[in-house]
Amino acid sequence: MNVLWGKFKEVLSSVLPIIAFVLIVHFALAPISGVLLARFLIGAVAMILGLSILLIGVDLGFLPFGSHMGSSLIKSNKMIYIIVVGFVLGFLINFAEPDLHVLAIQIADALNNIALKDVIRVVVAIGTGVLLLLGIVRIVKNFPLKIMFLIIYGIAFLMALTAEPKMLAIGFDASGAATGVITVPLVLALSLGVSSMQRESLTAEEDSFGLVGIMASGAIIGVFFLNLFISGDIAGSPPDSSVTGTDAILPPLEAVFRPFKHAVIGDGEMPGAIEKTFVGMLPIILMLFFFQKFKFHLRKAQFIRILVGFLYSFIGIVLFFIGVNAGFLDVGKHVGYSLSAYDNKAILVGFGFLLGMVAILTEPAVHVLTHQIEDVTSGYVKRKTVLAALAIGVAAAVGMSMLRIVIPGIMLWHILAPGFAIALTLTFFVPRVFVGIAFDSGGVASGPMAATFVLSFARGAAEAMAPDPNDLAAVTAESFGIIAMIAMTPLITLQLLGLIYKIKTKKSEV
């Protein structure tokens, strides 16, 4: 209970800023209906409890499992084993990722194409599986990280030349959503397990980071590959988003709790939180049993501890899904739509900047990463400094995304192309460890809150500002892309931080 209380306080302090943000908007600028506000507050409680329990599960289950998997891959000393297991592991953990599932639901909803939800998850999981195995091979072969990122993003941007605007946005968004509450801790532990087997301690420290960023890039290539086959054939008719009309004819309590019921057991078209969490986690649990029998041979107490961690993770993810689907998505969309109604569009951009700054504090994987950065670098890189750099970057990302919605002439690639060009150029001038930290941070920054509330906020703003709200392709192209922005800006801010560290180190040596 003491551990749970500690995690609860950590998550509570992280989620409170987003709750305060919504309440300020509600009382000062854009009143929210009583039904939606009640859903949001109940959803916030479910999310706080869920993330608290999930973080315990990550510590008990996913981190030890990832570390043992990393050690097992290196000890095998067989490249074919590393390739096969790396791909399967990457596919399974990404397919189970809640953030990716939430994004896929939002894509399917925005394009009114339910079938697209599972297609997106599969192609992203395949792409991330391939890149995860390549990332592991990179550590084993000691291939330069910056060269690998140049190759990967070179391929991604060549494929982007043929992508439709909506698929360009979805592809880069999927990159951010592919690295969330399950993927990040497990892959960080996997990376640490693989790199710790390296002989040189300096190399091990540097190789502890970068695998999350490499894996995330696989999502971009996967979605662009999908675009080659479904181009021009993914949008249906505009969905009926009249939530308030349905609520008005229901008793107040039923109107509040109706979406929570659907979130738990499903609604006929979408599976419930329990079902989709079980389906997502089952392959990973089976993988644990398989490797325990043939590779790990852990003591009974250690094995049971990991299983208990997986159980905690299951409960936490279910509660997280319930809170997000029933409480956060509609409110985020309403707030974005309402702020866009003001003649002074600086309000939307300003609140977008503020939302980005507080949203980064709610991302649970950010806390996992920043603690690991401080531990691996023996305190050389302070977690508070990394958090500050991330907050600046994410605030700028959401602010620029709102500016892109306000000014239709600004296209997503107008920002992403020079942004990634700057990020990749910086890889040649900053310490190697900061390259890995920066690209990992990009994936980590775009976690649950980016995939839920922030993206819904952008969707609402895009619908309000769209000349023709029935043009699904145009609205989607404007609203999606915000996760991509959130994932890109830390690549620049964290490497600039590395450049500052490098300059300060040189001055102290003189």
C-alpha positions in Angstrom: 0.0 0.0 0.0 2.9 2.4 0.7 4.2 1.8 -2.8 0.8 2.4 -4.3 0.3 5.6 -2.3 3.7 6.8 -3.5 2.8 6.1 -7.1 -0.6 7.7 -6.6 0.9 10.9 -5.3 3.4 11.0 -8.2 0.6 10.5 -10.8 -1.7 12.9 -9.0 0.8 15.7 -9.0 1.3 15.0 -12.7 -2.4 14.9 -13.7 -3.6 17.8 -11.5 -2.2 20.5 -14.0 -4.4 19.1 -16.8 -7.4 19.1 -14.5 -6.7 22.7 -13.5 -6.3 23.6 -17.2 -9.8 22.2 -18.0 -11.4 23.9 -15.0 -9.8 27.3 -15.9 -11.1 27.0 -19.4 -14.5 25.9 -18.1 -15.0 28.8 -15.7 -13.2 31.5 -17.7 -13.7 30.9 -21.4 -15.6 27.9 -22.6 -18.2 26.4 -20.2 -18.5 22.7 -20.4 -21.9 20.9 -19.9 -22.5 19.3 -16.5 -22.6 15.8 -18.1 -19.3 16.2 -19.9 -17.6 17.8 -16.9 -18.7 15.0 -14.6 -17.4 12.4 -17.1 -14.1 14.2 -17.2 -13.7 14.3 -13.4 -14.7 10.6 -13.1 -12.4 9.8 -15.9 -9.6 11.7 -14.3 -10.0 9.6 -11.1 -9.9 6.4 -13.2 -6.9 7.6 -15.1 -5.0 8.5 -11.9 -5.8 5.2 -10.2 -5.0 3.3 -13.4 -1.6 5.0 -14.0 -0.6 4.5 -10.4 -1.3 0.8 -10.5 0.3 0.5 -13.9 3.5 2.1 -12.8 3.8 -0.5 -10.0 3.1 -3.2 -12.6 5.9 -1.8 -14.8 8.4 -1.8 -11.9 7.4 -5.4 -10.9 6.8 -6.9 -14.3 7.8 -5.1 -17.5 11.2 -3.8 -16.4 12.5 -7.1 -15.1 11.1 -8.9 -18.1 12.7 -6.5 -20.5 16.0 -6.7 -18.7 16.0 -10.5 -18.8 15.1 -10.5 -22.5 18.0 -8.1 -23.3 20.5 -10.3 -21.5 19.0 -13.4 -23.1 19.5 -12.0 -26.6 23.1 -11.2 -26.1 24.0 -14.4 -24.3 22.6 -16.4 -27.1 25.3 -15.0 -29.4 23.2 -16.1 -32.4 22.1 -13.4 -34.9 19.1 -15.3 -36.2 17.8 -15.7 -32.6 18.3 -12.0 -32.0 16.5 -11.1 -35.2 13.5 -13.4 -34.7 13.0 -12.7 -31.0 13.6 -9.0 -31.5 10.9 -8.7 -34.1 8.3 -10.8 -32.3 8.9 -8.9 -29.0 8.7 -5.6 -30.8 5.5 -6.6 -32.6 3.8 -7.9 -29.4 4.6 -5.1 -27.0 3.6 -2.5 -29.5 0.3 -4.2 -30.4 -0.5 -4.1 -26.7 0.4 -0.4 -26.4 -2.6 1.6 -25.0 -1.5 4.8 -26.6 -1.4 3.2 -30.1 -4.8 1.7 -29.5 -6.3 5.2 -28.5 -4.7 6.8 -31.6 -6.1 4.1 -33.8 -9.6 4.6 -32.3 -9.3 8.3 -33.0 -8.2 7.8 -36.5 -11.0 5.3 -37.2 -13.5 7.8 -35.6 -12.2 10.8 -37.6 -12.3 8.9 -40.9 -15.5 7.0 -40.0 -13.8 3.7 -40.8 -13.9 1.3 -37.9 -11.9 -1.4 -39.8 -9.0 1.0 -40.1 -8.4 0.8 -36.3 -7.0 -2.7 -36.4 -5.2 -2.2 -39.7 -3.3 0.8 -38.3 -2.3 -1.2 -35.1 -1.0 -4.2 -37.2 1.1 -2.2 -39.7 2.6 0.0 -36.9 3.4 -3.1 -34.8 5.1 -4.7 -37.8 7.1 -1.5 -38.5 8.2 -1.1 -34.9 9.0 -4.8 -34.7 11.4 -4.6 -37.6 13.1 -1.4 -36.3 13.4 -2.8 -32.8 15.3 -5.8 -34.1 17.5 -3.5 -36.2 18.1 -1.3 -33.1 19.2 -4.4 -31.1 21.5 -5.4 -34.0 22.9 -1.9 -34.0 23.9 -2.2 -30.3 25.5 -5.6 -30.9 27.5 -4.4 -33.9 28.2 -1.0 -32.4 26.9 0.8 -35.5 26.8 4.6 -35.1 23.4 5.8 -33.8 23.5 9.1 -35.8 24.1 7.3 -39.1 21.2 4.9 -38.4 18.8 7.8 -37.7 20.0 9.5 -40.9 19.2 6.3 -42.9 15.9 5.7 -41.2 14.5 9.2 -41.6 16.0 9.4 -45.1 13.8 6.4 -46.1 10.8 7.9 -44.2 11.0 11.2 -45.9 11.4 9.6 -49.3 8.2 7.6 -48.7 6.5 10.8 -47.4 6.8 12.3 -50.9 4.1 10.0 -52.1 1.9 10.1 -49.0 -1.4 12.0 -48.8 -1.5 14.9 -46.3 -3.8 12.9 -43.9 -1.5 9.9 -44.1 1.6 12.0 -43.6 0.1 13.3 -40.3 -1.1 9.9 -39.2 2.2 8.3 -40.0 4.2 10.7 -37.8 1.6 10.7 -35.1 1.8 6.9 -35.0 5.5 7.2 -34.4 4.8 9.1 -31.1 1.8 6.9 -30.0 3.8 3.7 -30.6 6.0 4.5 -27.6 3.8 4.8 -24.5 3.2 3.5 -21.1 4.0 -0.2 -21.9 6.5 0.1 -24.7 8.8 2.7 -23.2 9.7 1.0 -19.8 10.0 -2.4 -21.5 12.2 -1.2 -24.3 14.3 1.0 -22.0 14.9 -2.1 -19.8 15.6 -4.2 -22.9 18.1 -1.6 -24.2 19.8 -1.5 -20.8 19.9 -5.3 -20.7 21.5 -5.5 -24.1 24.0 -2.6 -23.6 25.0 -3.8 -20.2 26.6 -6.9 -21.8 28.9 -4.6 -23.8 32.5 -4.7 -22.6 33.2 -1.0 -22.6 31.3 0.9 -19.9 31.2 4.1 -21.9 29.7 2.4 -24.9 27.2 0.7 -22.6 26.1 4.1 -21.1 25.7 5.6 -24.6 23.8 2.5 -26.0 21.3 2.6 -23.1 19.4 5.2 -25.0 18.2 5.4 -28.6 16.3 2.1 -29.0 13.0 3.8 -28.2 13.6 6.4 -30.9 14.6 3.8 -33.4 11.6 1.6 -32.7 9.2 4.6 -33.0 10.5 5.5 -36.5 9.2 2.0 -37.6 5.7 3.3 -37.2 6.2 6.0 -39.8 7.5 3.6 -42.4 4.7 1.1 -41.6 1.9 3.7 -42.1 3.5 5.1 -45.3 3.8 1.5 -46.6 0.1 1.1 -45.9 -0.6 4.3 -47.8 0.7 2.7 -51.0 -2.2 0.2 -50.8 -5.2 2.2 -49.5 -4.5 5.7 -51.0 -7.7 7.6 -51.5 -9.9 4.9 -50.0 -10.0 5.4 -46.3 -12.6 8.0 -45.6 -16.3 7.3 -45.2 -19.2 9.6 -44.7 -19.0 12.2 -41.8 -19.9 10.6 -38.5 -22.7 12.0 -36.3 -20.8 13.6 -33.4 -23.9 15.0 -31.7 -23.1 13.8 -28.2 -25.2 16.4 -26.4 -28.3 15.5 -28.4 -28.2 11.9 -27.1 -27.4 13.0 -23.6 -30.4 15.4 -23.5 -33.0 12.6 -23.7 -31.3 10.5 -21.0 -31.6 10.9 -17.2 -28.6 12.8 -15.9 -26.9 9.8 -14.1 -27.4 7.5 -17.1 -26.0 10.2 -19.4 -22.9 10.5 -17.3 -22.2 6.8 -16.8 -23.4 5.5 -20.3 -19.9 5.9 -21.9 -18.2 4.3 -18.9 -20.4 1.2 -19.4 -19.5 1.1 -23.1 -15.8 1.6 -22.2 -15.8 -1.4 -19.9 -17.8 -3.9 -22.0 -17.8 -2.4 -25.5 -20.6 -1.1 -27.6 -20.9 -3.7 -30.4 -18.4 -2.1 -32.7 -15.6 -1.5 -30.3 -14.3 -4.0 -27.7 -14.4 -3.1 -24.1 -11.3 -2.2 -22.0 -11.1 -5.6 -20.4 -11.3 -7.5 -23.6 -8.8 -5.4 -25.6 -6.3 -5.2 -22.7 -6.5 -9.0 -22.3 -6.0 -9.6 -26.0 -3.1 -7.1 -26.1 -1.2 -8.5 -23.1 -1.9 -12.3 -23.5 0.9 -12.8 -26.1 3.4 -11.1 -23.9 2.4 -13.3 -20.9 2.7 -16.4 -23.1 6.1 -15.1 -24.2 7.2 -14.8 -20.5 6.1 -18.4 -19.8 8.0 -19.7 -22.9 11.2 -17.9 -22.1 11.0 -18.9 -18.4 10.9 -22.5 -19.4 13.6 -22.4 -22.1 15.9 -19.4 -21.3 15.3 -17.5 -18.0 15.0 -20.3 -15.4 14.1 -17.7 -12.8 13.5 -18.6 -9.2 9.8 -19.2 -8.4 9.6 -16.0 -6.3 11.1 -13.9 -9.1 8.8 -15.4 -11.7 5.7 -14.9 -9.5 6.8 -11.3 -8.9 6.8 -10.6 -12.6 3.4 -12.3 -13.0 2.0 -10.1 -10.2 3.5 -7.1 -12.0 1.7 -8.1 -15.2 -1.6 -8.4 -13.2 -1.1 -4.9 -11.8 -0.4 -3.7 -15.3 -3.6 -5.3 -16.6 -5.7 -3.6 -14.0 -4.0 -0.3 -14.5 -4.4 -0.3 -18.3 -8.1 -1.2 -18.0 -8.7 1.7 -15.7 -6.6 4.0 -18.0 -8.7 3.0 -21.0 -12.0 3.6 -19.1 -10.9 7.0 -18.0 -9.6 8.1 -21.4 -12.4 6.7 -23.6 -15.3 7.8 -21.4 -13.9 11.0 -19.8 -11.1 12.7 -21.7 -11.7 12.4 -25.4 -15.0 14.4 -25.6 -13.9 17.1 -23.2 -10.6 17.7 -25.1 -12.6 18.0 -28.4 -15.1 20.4 -26.8 -12.4 22.6 -25.3 -10.5 22.9 -28.6 -13.7 23.6 -30.5 -14.9 26.3 -28.0 -11.6 28.1 -27.9 -11.5 28.3 -31.7 -14.8 30.1 -31.7 -13.2 33.3 -30.3 -12.3 36.0 -32.8 -8.9 36.5 -31.2 -7.1 33.3 -32.4 -4.2 34.1 -30.1 -6.3 32.6 -27.3 -6.2 29.3 -29.0 -2.5 29.4 -29.7 -1.7 30.6 -26.2 -3.8 28.0 -24.5 -2.2 25.4 -26.8 1.2 26.5 -25.6 0.0 26.2 -22.0 -1.6 22.8 -22.6 1.7 21.5 -24.0 3.6 22.7 -21.0 1.3 21.0 -18.5 0.6 17.9 -20.6 4.2 16.7 -20.6 4.1 16.5 -16.8 1.3 14.0 -17.0 3.2 11.5 -19.2 4.1 8.6 -16.9 6.8 7.3 -19.2 8.6 10.7 -19.0 9.2 10.1 -15.3 10.5 6.6 -16.1 12.9 8.0 -18.7 14.2 11.0 -16.7 15.0 8.8 -13.7 16.9 6.4 -15.9 18.8 9.2 -17.6 19.9 10.5 -14.2 20.8 7.0 -13.0 22.7 5.9 -16.1 24.6 9.2 -16.3 25.4 9.0 -12.5 23.6 12.4 -12.0 25.6 14.1 -14.8 22.3 14.9 -16.6 19.7 16.1 -14.0 16.1 14.9 -14.5 14.7 18.4 -13.7 16.8 19.9 -16.4 15.6 17.3 -18.9 12.0 17.9 -17.8 12.4 21.7 -18.3 13.8 21.1 -21.8 10.9 18.7 -22.6 8.3 21.2 -21.3 9.7 24.0 -23.5 9.7 21.7 -26.6 6.3 20.2 -26.1 4.7 23.7 -25.3 6.2 25.0 -28.6 4.9 21.9 -30.4 1.3 22.3 -29.3 1.4 26.1 -29.8 2.8 25.7 -33.4 0.1 23.0 -34.1 -2.6 25.5 -33.1 -1.0 28.1 -35.3 -1.0 25.6 -38.2 -4.8 25.2 -37.7 -5.4 28.9 -37.5 -3.3 29.6 -40.6 -4.3 27.0 -43.3 -1.3 27.9 -45.5 1.1 26.3 -43.0 1.4 22.6 -43.9 2.7 19.9 -41.6 5.7 19.2 -43.7 6.7 22.9 -43.6 7.5 22.3 -39.9 8.5 18.7 -39.8 11.0 18.8 -42.7 13.2 21.6 -41.3 12.7 20.4 -37.8 14.0 16.9 -38.5 16.8 18.4 -40.7 17.9 20.4 -37.7 17.6 17.4 -35.3 19.6 15.1 -37.6 22.3 17.8 -38.2 22.7 18.3 -34.4 23.5 14.6 -34.1 27.0 15.3 -35.5 27.8 18.0 -32.9 26.4 16.8 -29.6 27.8 14.1 -27.3 26.7 10.6 -28.4 24.7 9.9 -25.3 22.5 13.0 -25.9 21.6 11.7 -29.3 20.0 8.6 -27.8 18.4 10.6 -25.0 16.9 13.1 -27.4 15.4 10.6 -29.8 14.1 8.5 -26.9 12.5 11.6 -25.3 10.7 12.3 -28.5 8.9 9.0 -28.3 8.3 9.3 -24.6 6.9 12.9 -24.7 4.1 11.8 -27.0 2.4 9.4 -24.5 -1.1 8.9 -23.1 -2.0 12.6 -22.7 -0.8 13.5 -26.2 -2.7 10.5 -27.7 -5.9 11.4 -25.9 -6.6 14.9 -24.6 -4.1 16.9 -26.7 -5.1 15.2 -29.9 -8.8 15.6 -29.1 -8.2 19.2 -28.4 -6.6 19.6 -31.9 -9.5 17.7 -33.5 -12.0 20.0 -32.0 -10.1 23.1 -33.0 -9.6 21.8 -36.6 -13.4 21.0 -37.0 -14.3 24.5 -35.7 -11.8 26.2 -38.1 -12.5 24.0 -41.1 -14.3 25.8 -44.1 -16.2 22.5 -44.6 -16.4 20.4 -41.5 -17.8 17.5 -43.6 -14.5 17.3 -45.6 -13.0 14.5 -43.5 -9.7 14.4 -45.3 -9.1 18.1 -44.8 -10.1 18.1 -41.1 -8.0 15.0 -40.4 -4.9 16.5 -42.2 -5.2 19.6 -40.0 -5.9 17.9 -36.6 -3.6 14.9 -36.9 0.1 15.8 -36.8 0.1 17.3 -33.4 1.6 14.1 -31.8 4.3 14.2 -34.5 5.1 17.8 -33.5 5.3 16.7 -29.8 7.6 13.9 -30.8 9.9 16.1 -32.9 10.6 19.1 -30.7 12.4 17.2 -27.9 14.9 16.0 -30.5 16.0 19.6 -30.9 15.7 20.9 -27.3 17.4 17.9 -25.7 20.3 18.0 -28.3 20.6 21.7 -27.7 20.9 20.9 -24.0 23.6 18.4 -24.9 25.4 21.1 -26.9 25.3 23.4 -23.8 26.7 20.5 -21.7 29.5 20.0 -24.2 30.4 23.7 -24.3 30.4 23.9 -20.5 32.5 20.8 -20.2 35.1 22.2 -22.6 35.2 25.5 -20.7 35.7 23.7 -17.3 38.6 21.8 -18.8 40.4 24.9 -20.0 
